[in-house]
Amino acid sequence: MFVDSHCHLDRLSDQTHGGDIAATLAAARAAHVNQFLAVAVTLDDMPQLAAIAREHHDVAISAGLHPLHQSDAEPSVADIKRPLSAMARWQLVRLAWITTTATVCLWRYSMSASSVT
């Protein structure tokens, strides 16, 4: 089993399976990649990543600000948690400090309402 621990599924080019997310994931699965971590660049990316993860059970997503992204202020942990914490069935899996200037929350969509935290 392989894990793609850093992919930008919301930013596929037309050269990657025509920009088709399902086709891209199918090709990766055929190569024995069984889990994907779709990484956000900004907090504004979260709704699109959330939609992808809801459709594909093997995709987890991260919320955060990429260290190379220019921002007036670094978001707080509360700012990073906010995009998905209000949505039903999202679970915070892990909070991690990636660098001194980047905080990331990893999220997984749960098909079961009973597992919501």
Secondary structure, 3 states (H helix, E strand, C coil): CEEEEEECHHHCCCCCHHHCHHHHHHHHHHCCEEEEEEECCCHHHHHHHHHHHHHCCCEEEEEECCCCCCCCCCCCHHHHHHHHHCCCCEEEEEEEEEECCEEEEEEEECCCHHHCC
